[in-house]
Amino acid sequence: MDDGILTTLKLLIIGESGVGKSR
C-alpha cells in the first residue's frame, strides 16, 4: 500500500469535513 493513497484519502475526508463545517 502506498502512503500517498492514504494521505490523499485523508485529505479528501478532511476537506469534505472542513467544507461541511464551514457551511
ChimeraX attribute file (.defattr): number of C-alpha atoms within 10 A of each C-alpha:
attribute: neighborCount
match mode: 1-to-1
recipient: residues
	/A:1	5
	/A:2	6
	/A:3	8
	/A:4	9
	/A:5	10
	/A:6	11
	/A:7	11
	/A:8	11
	/A:9	12
	/A:10	12
	/A:11	12
	/A:12	12
	/A:13	12
	/A:14	12
	/A:15	12
	/A:16	12
	/A:17	12
	/A:18	11
	/A:19	10
	/A:20	9
	/A:21	8
	/A:22	7
	/A:23	6
